């Protein structure tokens, strides 16, 4: 297909947004074990949203909701399971504001509902759904934290005023005190974080 003035110029996955009940352990695993650098944090009274770089411009992000109990589980890959609270939304990367506005207009021209542009500080986004009901976002970095040295003292990128202990360790010493272990599962394991069972 030849490029036209309304061609969408995707730049990969901006972020895949997942959900965690334990952001501190998530930082220790993704940053400490997987070596996916923590590149930005957002904190609000309702949630934390932390981003881990997996490639320049591409991140995996997690929400931790304040005061919200989650029914957690673990399952082997490829095994269907009716409960799936770990996925929140997929954000696809665009190069700039113009591309974001053009995509918004394109969605509207096809009869798709779409939000106005939302300014998150380090990124600007629009939100919409696909035909399956999957929550989608298109974003561009206004200040790209990926592909460059990280500065945990940069409040533009690390804006969570009450970060989890792992982020405080990174800010103070540049390293994590400890990481977390994980285990493979052979089948569905419900209530993953219940230590009383």
Secondary structure, 3 states (H helix, E strand, C coil): CCCCCCCCCCCCEEEEEEECCCHHHHHHHHHHHCCCCEEEEEECCCEEEEEEEEECCEEEEEEEECCCCCCCEECCCCCCCCCCCCEEEEEEECCCHHHHHHHHHHHHHCCCCCCCCEECCCEEEEEEECCCCCEEEEEEECCCCCCCCCCCCCCCCECCCCCCHHHHHHHHHCCCCCCCCCCCCCCCEECCCCCCC
